[in-house]
């Protein structure tokens, strides 16, 4: 029975690795468009600090969770409470800024 579980684990890891490889290849060849990822969608299309902040918070939380998964592969770990608060706060800042910009644009 342990051999079957080990085989399923290897297959799962192989599928995840293949998906990561396909994503990386598509990003590097330009098949996935990332132009303007950190730019405002409206107005002058200038640099958007709230998008950078949201991207960095997402990458930090994802990498920390991946580290927890790699530490103990027997089960998926719980998401730490502090990361939920950080990510929720990041989303709140992003949405608050979007709401503020929307309201100031309506007043003009």
C-alpha positions in Angstrom: 0.0 0.0 0.0 2.9 2.4 0.7 4.1 1.9 -2.9 0.7 3.0 -4.3 0.8 6.1 -2.1 4.3 6.9 -3.1 3.4 6.5 -6.8 0.4 8.8 -6.4 2.6 11.4 -4.7 5.2 11.2 -7.5 2.5 11.6 -10.1 1.0 14.6 -8.4 4.4 16.2 -8.1 5.1 15.4 -11.8 1.8 17.1 -12.9 2.5 20.2 -10.8 6.1 20.4 -12.2 4.7 20.0 -15.8 2.1 22.8 -15.2 4.8 25.1 -13.8 7.1 24.3 -16.8 4.3 25.1 -19.2 3.5 28.4 -17.4 7.2 29.4 -17.3 7.6 28.7 -21.0 4.5 30.7 -21.9 5.7 33.6 -19.8 9.2 33.6 -21.3 8.0 33.3 -24.9 5.4 36.1 -24.5 2.4 33.9 -25.0 1.1 35.2 -21.7 0.8 39.0 -21.9 2.3 40.7 -18.9 2.6 44.2 -20.4 0.9 46.7 -18.2 0.7 44.4 -15.2 1.8 47.1 -12.9 0.2 50.0 -14.6 -3.1 51.7 -13.9 -5.9 50.6 -16.2 -7.5 54.0 -16.6 -6.2 57.5 -17.2 -2.6 58.0 -18.1 -1.6 54.3 -17.6 1.1 55.3 -15.1 2.8 53.1 -12.5 0.4 51.7 -9.9 1.9 51.3 -6.4 -1.2 49.5 -5.1 -0.8 46.8 -7.8 2.8 46.3 -6.8 1.8 46.0 -3.1 -0.9 43.5 -4.0 1.5 41.5 -6.1 4.2 41.4 -3.5 1.8 40.4 -0.7 0.5 37.6 -2.9 4.0 36.3 -3.8 5.1 36.5 -0.2 2.1 34.5 1.1 2.3 31.9 -1.7 6.1 31.3 -1.2 5.6 31.0 2.6 2.8 28.5 2.1 4.9 26.6 -0.4 7.7 26.4 2.2 5.2 24.9 4.7 4.1 22.4 2.2 7.6 21.3 1.4 8.4 21.0 5.1 5.7 18.4 5.6 4.4 16.6 2.5 2.0 14.3 4.4 -0.8 16.9 4.4 -1.7 20.4 3.4 -0.9 22.8 6.3 -3.3 25.4 7.6 -2.8 28.9 6.4 -1.2 30.9 9.2 -3.5 33.5 10.7 -1.0 36.4 10.3 -0.8 35.8 6.6 -4.6 35.9 6.3 -4.6 39.2 8.1 -1.8 40.5 5.9 -3.4 39.4 2.7 -6.8 40.7 3.8 -5.2 44.0 4.7 -3.5 44.2 1.4 -6.8 43.6 -0.4 -8.5 46.2 1.7 -5.8 48.8 0.9 -6.1 48.0 -2.8 -9.9 48.2 -2.8 -9.8 51.3 -0.7 -7.5 53.0 -3.2 -9.7 51.9 -6.1 -12.8 53.3 -4.4 -11.1 56.6 -3.7 -9.9 56.9 -7.3 -13.4 56.1 -8.5 -15.0 58.7 -6.3 -12.5 61.4 -7.1 -13.0 60.7 -10.9 -16.8 61.0 -10.5 -16.4 64.4 -8.8 -14.3 65.8 -11.7 
